[in-house]
């Protein structure tokens, strides 16, 4: 049995996900690098290990039942439990995303990864999380998922988005439902907003670094046992729904 705190980060081979893995590794945790591209996954693991982290690769396509089941088996074989799950993997779906122009297939693809993928991975990992003394689940959301901010008259929430932004609103809503169902357990589940970070997801147009974006995930992954659950947070505090 691995005595280190065990974490799994999906979409961890690059960008914010990689920095989340690096940050958790710096705490002395054993970190699973979840990624669907095994070559990039192995490169990320090698880089993390070179920096002193106890990292291990977890081949993981969040849209595939068999892949997710195999990932859960790998974590169980390695550690016997999971302490922290960070659902970070996500896609934008590309353009156009105006509601009158968006391809329904794009909608399906985005929701499959950003929402259903989170549910698929979370449910597969729940038996392992229940074995932890202080289990935490962090769902990486976005400020564009805030309906309050989206509907403000002076909203600065980027271009019109019928797929990506609503998928994050959907994820926030699902996070609340998980918190309600798990309220009688010691599992804390929250959504985190990294801010507008420069990653390949947005063509590196963001104004924050991936490392800065990872900070909220690290905060929510290390909440005390009496910490919040079912919330939506950014560095400055609570994000309005």
C-alpha positions as semicolon CSV with decimal commas, in nm:
position;residue;x (nm);y (nm);z (nm)
1;X;0,000;0,000;0,000
2;X;0,138;0,340;-0,100
3;X;0,153;0,564;0,207
4;X;0,183;0,883;0,006
5;X;-0,128;1,085;-0,076
6;X;-0,248;0,954;-0,413
7;X;-0,389;1,186;-0,679
8;X;-0,508;1,145;-1,035
9;X;-0,523;1,439;-1,275
10;X;-0,697;1,393;-1,610
11;X;-0,561;1,576;-1,913
12;X;-0,233;1,617;-1,726
13;X;0,021;1,589;-2,005
14;X;0,024;1,963;-2,079
15;X;-0,108;2,306;-1,982
16;X;-0,299;2,358;-1,660
17;X;-0,332;1,983;-1,602
18;X;0,044;1,937;-1,611
19;X;0,093;2,225;-1,367
20;X;-0,167;2,076;-1,132
21;X;0,024;1,748;-1,139
22;X;0,351;1,932;-1,080
23;X;0,204;2,125;-0,789
24;X;0,065;1,814;-0,623
25;X;0,393;1,633;-0,684
26;X;0,576;1,918;-0,511
27;X;0,370;1,842;-0,201
28;X;0,526;1,498;-0,195
29;X;0,219;1,327;-0,334
30;X;0,215;1,036;-0,578
31;X;0,047;1,174;-0,890
32;X;-0,117;0,986;-1,174
33;X;-0,079;1,166;-1,505
34;X;-0,395;1,088;-1,698
35;X;-0,372;1,139;-2,074
36;X;-0,512;0,982;-2,390
37;X;-0,189;1,036;-2,586
38;X;0,052;0,785;-2,431
39;X;0,362;0,939;-2,589
40;X;0,283;1,281;-2,442
41;X;0,185;1,115;-2,115
42;X;0,522;0,940;-2,089
43;X;0,705;1,264;-2,171
44;X;0,514;1,448;-1,898
45;X;0,584;1,173;-1,644
46;X;0,953;1,182;-1,730
47;X;0,964;1,561;-1,690
48;X;0,779;1,547;-1,357
49;X;1,010;1,278;-1,226
50;X;1,312;1,481;-1,335
51;X;1,175;1,759;-1,117
52;X;1,151;1,527;-0,818
53;X;0,785;1,428;-0,835
54;X;0,657;1,076;-0,774
55;X;0,460;1,061;-1,100
56;X;0,315;0,766;-1,287
57;X;0,133;0,742;-1,617
58;X;-0,235;0,655;-1,646
59;X;-0,351;0,600;-2,005
60;X;-0,695;0,758;-1,999
61;X;-0,950;0,866;-2,255
62;X;-1,237;1,011;-2,053
63;X;-1,482;0,939;-2,336
64;X;-1,422;0,563;-2,330
65;X;-1,575;0,324;-2,078
66;X;-1,302;0,062;-2,122
67;X;-1,023;0,318;-2,093
68;X;-1,166;0,465;-1,774
69;X;-1,221;0,120;-1,622
70;X;-0,861;0,025;-1,703
71;X;-0,739;0,347;-1,542
72;X;-0,927;0,268;-1,221
73;X;-0,772;-0,080;-1,218
74;X;-0,425;0,069;-1,266
75;X;-0,469;0,309;-0,973
76;X;-0,604;0,030;-0,754
77;X;-0,314;-0,199;-0,836
78;X;-0,062;0,077;-0,768
79;X;-0,207;0,231;-0,453
80;X;-0,524;0,053;-0,341
81;X;-0,707;0,382;-0,303
82;X;-0,734;0,736;-0,442
83;X;-0,722;1,047;-0,225
84;X;-0,773;1,322;-0,481
85;X;-0,929;1,325;-0,828
86;X;-0,886;1,633;-1,046
87;X;-1,113;1,626;-1,350
88;X;-0,920;1,859;-1,577
89;X;-0,951;1,710;-1,927
90;X;-1,156;1,927;-2,158
91;X;-1,211;2,041;-2,516
92;X;-1,349;2,362;-2,668
93;X;-1,500;2,213;-2,983
94;X;-1,358;2,478;-3,214
95;X;-1,563;2,723;-3,420
96;X;-1,822;2,830;-3,512
97;X;-2,008;2,823;-3,183
98;X;-2,282;3,077;-3,238
99;X;-2,607;2,898;-3,148
100;X;-2,741;2,947;-3,500
101;X;-2,429;2,801;-3,660
102;X;-2,289;2,539;-3,426
103;X;-2,286;2,180;-3,549
104;X;-2,486;1,950;-3,319
105;X;-2,200;1,701;-3,349
106;X;-1,970;1,959;-3,190
107;X;-2,216;2,000;-2,903
108;X;-2,214;1,625;-2,846
109;X;-1,835;1,604;-2,856
110;X;-1,788;1,886;-2,607
111;X;-2,047;1,757;-2,361
112;X;-1,913;1,402;-2,396
113;X;-1,569;1,514;-2,277
114;X;-1,643;1,807;-2,047
115;X;-1,945;1,668;-1,865
116;X;-2,011;1,301;-1,932
117;X;-1,638;1,230;-1,919
118;X;-1,623;1,382;-1,572
119;X;-1,917;1,169;-1,458
120;X;-1,763;0,857;-1,613
121;X;-1,426;0,907;-1,445
122;X;-1,571;1,017;-1,111
123;X;-1,801;0,717;-1,084
124;X;-1,522;0,477;-1,178
125;X;-1,291;0,625;-0,914
126;X;-1,549;0,661;-0,635
127;X;-1,484;0,314;-0,486
128;X;-1,116;0,407;-0,453
129;X;-1,195;0,753;-0,316
130;X;-1,420;0,602;-0,051
131;X;-1,113;0,422;0,088
132;X;-0,940;0,755;0,155
133;X;-0,941;0,930;0,490
134;X;-0,994;1,272;0,327
135;X;-1,110;1,230;-0,034
136;X;-1,136;1,535;-0,259
137;X;-1,275;1,581;-0,610
138;X;-1,193;1,893;-0,810
139;X;-1,379;1,965;-1,133
140;X;-1,197;2,222;-1,344
141;X;-1,457;2,464;-1,472
142;X;-1,429;2,814;-1,621
143;X;-1,551;3,166;-1,561
144;X;-1,751;3,131;-1,884
145;X;-1,957;2,866;-1,704
146;X;-2,098;3,133;-1,472
147;X;-2,446;3,226;-1,594
148;X;-2,432;3,534;-1,372
149;X;-2,120;3,660;-1,545
150;X;-2,242;3,554;-1,890
151;X;-2,568;3,747;-1,852
152;X;-2,420;4,065;-1,704
153;X;-2,473;4,371;-1,932
154;X;-2,098;4,440;-1,944
155;X;-1,996;4,073;-1,954
156;X;-1,636;4,009;-2,051
157;X;-1,666;3,637;-2,108
158;X;-1,516;3,595;-2,452
159;X;-1,691;3,508;-2,778
160;X;-2,041;3,366;-2,807
161;X;-2,018;2,998;-2,723
162;X;-2,303;2,751;-2,754
163;X;-2,091;2,445;-2,675
164;X;-1,792;2,516;-2,449
165;X;-1,940;2,774;-2,210
166;X;-2,268;2,585;-2,154
167;X;-2,070;2,265;-2,099
168;X;-1,900;2,433;-1,804
169;X;-2,237;2,553;-1,670
170;X;-2,355;2,193;-1,705
171;X;-2,045;2,072;-1,520
172;X;-2,108;2,319;-1,238
173;X;-2,465;2,193;-1,205
174;X;-2,349;1,832;-1,198
175;X;-2,093;1,920;-0,930
176;X;-2,373;2,052;-0,708
177;X;-2,572;1,732;-0,755
178;X;-2,273;1,518;-0,660
179;X;-2,223;1,727;-0,347
180;X;-2,587;1,672;-0,252
181;X;-2,566;1,296;-0,306
182;X;-2,234;1,266;-0,121
183;X;-2,329;1,502;0,163
184;X;-2,333;1,218;0,415
185;X;-1,978;1,111;0,324
186;X;-1,635;1,263;0,382
187;X;-1,593;1,337;0,010
188;X;-1,566;1,707;-0,076
189;X;-1,633;1,798;-0,439
190;X;-1,598;2,146;-0,583
191;X;-1,559;2,327;-0,914
192;X;-1,253;2,543;-0,973
193;X;-1,204;2,832;-1,214
194;X;-0,842;2,876;-1,331
195;X;-0,897;3,209;-1,502
196;X;-0,803;3,297;-1,860
197;X;-0,475;3,108;-1,895
198;X;-0,248;3,093;-2,197
199;X;-0,283;2,735;-2,321
200;X;-0,329;2,566;-2,656
201;X;-0,700;2,540;-2,569
202;X;-0,731;2,911;-2,652
203;X;-0,437;2,956;-2,888
204;X;-0,227;3,088;-2,598
205;X;-0,429;3,410;-2,585
206;X;-0,478;3,392;-2,208
207;X;-0,333;3,646;-1,966
208;X;-0,252;3,402;-1,685
209;X;0,008;3,127;-1,682
210;X;-0,090;2,760;-1,654
211;X;0,087;2,755;-1,318
212;X;-0,135;3,039;-1,195
213;X;-0,438;2,854;-1,329
214;X;-0,341;2,542;-1,137
215;X;-0,344;2,723;-0,801
216;X;-0,719;2,691;-0,743
217;X;-0,703;2,316;-0,804
218;X;-0,423;2,281;-0,550
219;X;-0,629;2,479;-0,300
220;X;-0,940;2,266;-0,348
221;X;-0,739;1,943;-0,346
222;X;-0,598;2,027;-0,003
223;X;-0,912;2,152;0,171
224;X;-0,944;2,062;0,539
225;X;-1,206;1,807;0,641
226;X;-1,447;2,087;0,736
227;X;-1,397;2,262;0,402
228;X;-1,675;2,352;0,159
229;X;-1,839;2,118;-0,086
230;X;-2,060;2,185;-0,387
231;X;-1,904;2,526;-0,448
232;X;-1,750;2,715;-0,740
233;X;-1,425;2,893;-0,660
234;X;-1,145;3,100;-0,811
235;X;-0,836;3,252;-0,650
236;X;-1,035;3,553;-0,527
237;X;-1,304;3,337;-0,366
238;X;-1,653;3,225;-0,462
239;X;-1,758;3,253;-0,827
240;X;-2,127;3,343;-0,878
241;X;-2,323;3,067;-1,045
